[in-house]
Every structure is written in C-alpha cells, then in structure tokens.
Amino acid sequence: MALDEATQGFLRGMADSTPPGTPPMWEMTAEQARAASAGLKNLYGAGPDMHRVEDHEIEAIDGGSFRARILVPSGAPDAVLVYYHGGGWVLDGLDGYDTLGRQLAMKSGAAVVLVEYRKAPEHPFPVPVEDAWAGLEWTAGRIDSIAGSPVPLFVAGDSAGGNLAAIVTHRARDRQGPEIAGQVLVYPATDADLGRASYLEPENQSFLTTEFMAWFWNHYLPQEAERTHPEASPLRAASLASLPPALVLTAEHDVLRDEGEEYAQRLVEAGVPVVHRRWEGQMHAFFTMVNILPASAEAIDLVAGHVRERAAEAQAALAP
C-alpha cells in the first residue's frame, strides 16, 4: 500500500517550499536542522483552551535543569499523562508539541505533562534518559496538586520519546515505582539496529529516512558499541515482564516499523497486555501532524480513548 493522498500532498508541499540546493537534514548540523524544522509547528494551529497551564523548571540529576509544561483540561482530570516528545533526541520541544498535548488532554480527560528533556549533541545519552526519569518522578510526586486527587499515572511518547517512555517503565519496575497504569508508545525507537527490513524498503524513505535515523543515533550516542545498552535500545532488555499495559502504534511506511512491532510482540510474549495498531498508508511522524493529516486525528482519538478507558479501569480497581 502506498502513502495516502493527504500524506503525499503534504510531502509535495514540503518539497515545493524547500529552496533549491538545500541539503537533506542528515547533512546539516544539529543547529541547522533545528532551524529547518522549526516552522512545522506553525502548521499545527492552536490547541484547545485548557483549564490551567503551568510551565515549570525541573532540576536534573547533574545539577542542570529542563522544562516541563502541565496542561490541565478540567477541574478534575481522570489521570495524569507524562509525554515525551519525538525528534531523534536532537530536535523539537514544548512549543512544537503544545497543540498535540492540548488535544490529548482535552480528548482523554487527563492532565498532560510535556517533558522537554535536554537534547543531543549538547546533552547526549544518557542525559535524555535521566531527564525523562526525573520528569516522571517529579510528576508522580505532584499528582494530587496537578489533578486534585490521586489518579492513575501514564507515560507516552513518539519516536525518540517512545524510546524514553519505554525505558522509564523498565526503571519504574526495577526501582519499585512510580506506579504506572499504562504506556503509550507511538512508533517507538527500540533498537539501534538499522539493518531491519523496514530500514531497507524504498517506500519507507520519506519523512524519516535510514540516513536521517543514523544521523540521530550519531548525535545521541556516537559510540556504536554502547547502543546495545537496554537504556538506549529497550528491545535488548533481558526481560519485558511485569511492565505496564501498552498501546503501541506503528506506521506502515516507517523505518522504525519493525522494531516497534517486535517490541510489541516481546511485550505480549512476556505476558504484558498489549493493544497494537499498524496505521496503513502512513509514514513516520504522522501522529504529530496535528490538523494536517486526517490519520493524526484518528490516532489521537484512539490514544485518548485508550487512556480514558484504562484510567477508568485503574480507578475502579482502587475503589473500596
């Protein structure tokens, strides 16, 4: 199946608006790539109004700090969702994910905490992992003040953010908390092996190419031998047992497709409840193309509904 018409039109528009002679992003410096991709957020439009929006600075383990934004859709949220943004551990941040976060909050009924972990190459592995963990612990310690009462805690992320979301569930299991009610992994990066079939299929070389993914890894963790560490490639963890129930979304035409689906299968084999949906006719990054691609709205609705249902189940389990 080919990319759907909306996606093809979007890619044509991007190509038409790119000045002649512009090098591909994987031939740019990190700063150049950030500047080149910054305009995408202007296409998303504004998200829905929130009951409350708070920006915070969180202290990191190394004495530095990073930002987080709390998006509260109502006076009594049903859950708190910590969301880690994508961008290959190099690109993007709070502003580029604000519209998506607001939609997720409004549609799920959960307060969304967007964590802007520090990025490579200035802050390579394991800094984003440590920031993701610090953001989770910070949020878990403030659930009552965020939501007004004890509510279930979820983690989610797309691409590199899906990588971080998966990794913090491993840490939470191994360190006996925080308790996570569910995880949402959107085309997650789970392994540094770029030799899988999905990396080699020509029809997958669109928004995220194999060369671009290699560029991200080279910025994030230049020492190739260290990329097999489970906190870089969570698919390589010895065990995925006793992790939170998962919703895993993958895209048909995505270089990350196979590793995301293999991770979902390993979760199933480990006894973890998993819902997996492969989005046909879609490329990498379709989920975050808010108000651009119809499939984005469909996927956001699926994620929001899943979180709402899982939150209700978790609350019912706690009821006397």
N, C-alpha and C positions, 0 to 999 in steps of 0.2 A: 504494500500500500504506500502511495506517495504522501508527502506532506499535504495537508488540507489546503483549500484555496485561500483561506484567511492568512495562514502562515506563509504561503508562497507570496501573497500580496505584500505582507509585512517585509519579507526579505528583499523583494524587488524595490520597495520604497527605501529601505536602508541602503541598498546598492546604488540607487539613483542619487541619493543625497550625500554619498561619500565622494569627496573631491578626487579627481583623477590623480593617480600616483601615490595615494595614501597606502602605506604598508599595512599588512594584516596585523592584528593586535599582538600576535605572538612574536612579532619582530619589533615591537615597541618596548620602551622602558615601562616600569610599573606606573610612573607618573603620567607618561603619555597615554597609557591605556585607561587610566582613571579619568583623564580629561576627555578622551574619546568616547567613553561610555556614560559620562555624567548626564548627557542630555536625555537619556532614555526616561528618566524619572518624570520629565515634563510631559511625556505622553500618557502617563497613568491617570492624570487628573487628581482631584482632591477626593479623599475618602469621606465616609460619613462622619458627622459630628459625634463626639464622644461625651459621655457624662463627665469624664475627668481625664486630663492628660498631664503626665508628670515626667520631667526629664531629671535623671539622676546621674551622679558620677560614682562609680563603684571602685573601691580600692582593689588592686590586683596583688597577687602573691609576691611579686617582685618589688612592690612599693610604688609601681606606676598606677595608672587608673584608666578606666574606659567608661563609655557612656551606656545608658540604658533608658528606654522610653516605655512608660506604662500607659496603656490605652485601656480605659475602663468604660465599657459601653452602657452601663446602667448602675443604679444604686446598689444592686445585689447580684454581682456576677455569679454564674454557676460553677466556674472553675478559673484557674489561672494557667495560662499557656506561655511558656518561655519559648521564644522563637529566635533561632539563629539564622542569619541571612546567608545567602549564597554569594558567589563572586570569586571562587577559587582561592579563598583565604587571602586575596590580594585586593579585590575590587569591592565597591558598594558599601552601604552603611545604613544608618537610621533613615535618612531622608529618602533614599531610594525604595525603602520598604514601608514607609509610613502608610501609604494608601492600602497596600496589601494587609498590613497589620490591622488597620481600622475595619476593613471588610471582614477579616477573620473574627475580630472581636464582636462586631455587630451581629454577624450571622450565627456565631457559635454561642453567644451569651457569655463567653469567657473574657476575663481581663487578659490582654496580651502584653507580655513584656518583651520588647525587642532589645536584644543584647548586641551591642556594637563592639565585639571583641576586636582587639588590636590586630593589625594585618601585616603579612609579609610583603616585601622582603625586610622591612624595618623590624618586624617582630615575627620571625619565623617559628616553626614548630620548636618547642611545644607551647609557645605563648598563647596562640588562639585556644588551645585545649584548656590551659589553665584559666584563661579569662572566661571561657564557656562554663567551666565548673564553678568559678567564683560567682558568675551571674546566676547560676542555678541555686547555689547555697544562699546567696543574698536574697533571692526571691522567696525561697522556701521559708526563710526566717521572717518574712513580712507578709505572708498570705493573709493574715487577719486584717492588717492595715490596708492591703490592696483591695481585698474582696469584701471586707466587713465581717467575715466569719470563716471558719475552717472549711475550705473547699478543696476538691481534688487538684493536683498539680500535674500538668502535662508538659512534654517537651516536643518541639518540632523544628524542622529546618529543611532547606532545599539545597541540593548540590553540596558544596563545602559545608554549608550549615547543617545539612542532613548528616554529614560525616560527624560533625561535632555533637549533634543531638544523639546519635547512636553511641558515641563514646561516653557521654555523661551518664547514659543509662548503665553502662558497664561499671563506671565508677560508683554510682549510687548503689548498685547491687553489691559490689565488693567492699564498700565502706559503710554498709548498713544505713543508707539514707543519703539524701532525702527520698521519701517515698514518692514514686512516680506512677500515676494512674494509667498513663498511656504515652506512646511515642508516635509521632507522625513524621515519616521520612519520605521526602519528595525527591525523586531521582538522586538518591544519596551517593556520594563518592565513598566507596567502602574498601577499595583496594588500589594500590599503586601500579598494578599490572596493566599496562596499556597494550597487551597482546591479545586481549579477548576479541571475539568476532565482532562485537558491536563497535570496537575501535577501528576495525578494518573495512567495514561496509561503507562504500562510497556514498550511499544515500543518507548516511548519518552525519556527514561532514557539512553542517550548516552553521548554526549559531555557535556551537561549541565543537571545534574540530579536535582531532587527535593531537595536532601540533600545539593547539592552544592549551589543551589539558597538560601536555608535557611542560609547557611554559609555566603553568600554575604550580605544578609539582616542583619545578626547578627553583622557583621563588620561595615556596613554602618549606621544602625540605631538600636542600641541594645534595645531601649525602644519600645517594640512592640506596645504599646498603641498610640505612636506617628506616626506609619507608615500609618495611615489613613489620615494624613495631605495631602492636594492636591499637595503640592510641593515635596512629597515623592511618592504618588500614584495619578498621574494626572487623572486617571479614576474616582476618587472620587470628582473631582471638581464639584461645583454646576451647572456650565454651560460650555458647549464647543462651544457656539455660537460665531460667528464673529472671529473665528480662521482662519489662512491661509489655502488655499487649500492643501490637503495632499495626498501623496503617501505612502501607508502602505504595507509593505511586511511582510508576516509571513511564517513559515515553518511548514509543516505537522507534523513532529515528533519533536516538540519543547515544552517543559514545558510552555513556555511563549505564546504559540499559542492563547489560548482562550482569555487572557486579551488583547493581541494586536488586535484581531478581534473584541472584544467587544468595544474597544476604537474606532476602525474604524467605527463601527455601530453607536456609540453615536455621532461621528462627523457628520455622514450622517443625523441622526435624528435632529441635531442642525442646519442643513442647510449648512454645510461646504462641498464644492466639494471634493470628495474622490475617489481615484483610489486604489483599494485593490487587491493584488495578493497573493494567498497562493501558495507557492512552494512545489509541491508534491514530495515525496521521499527524502525530505531534513531535516536535523537536525538544531538545534541552531548553530550559528556561520558559517553557510555555506557561507554567503555573504563575509566574510572576508578571506575565504580560497583562496586568490588570487593565480592564477597559480597552484592550487592544484585540486580544484573541478570544473568541467565544469559549474555547476549551478552558481558558483560565477561569472564567466564571463558573463553569461546570465543576471544575476540580475544587475550587474554593468552597462551593456548596457541599461537595462530598466531604471535604475535610471538616468543615464547620458542623455538618450533621453528625459525623462520626464523633467529634469531640463532645457535642451536646449529649449524644446517646451514652457515651462512655462515662461522662460526668454524672448523668442521672443514675447509671448502674452503680458507680462508686459511692454516690450519696446514699442510695438505697441500702448498700451493704453496711454502711455505718449507722443506719437508723436502728434505734433500740427495738 
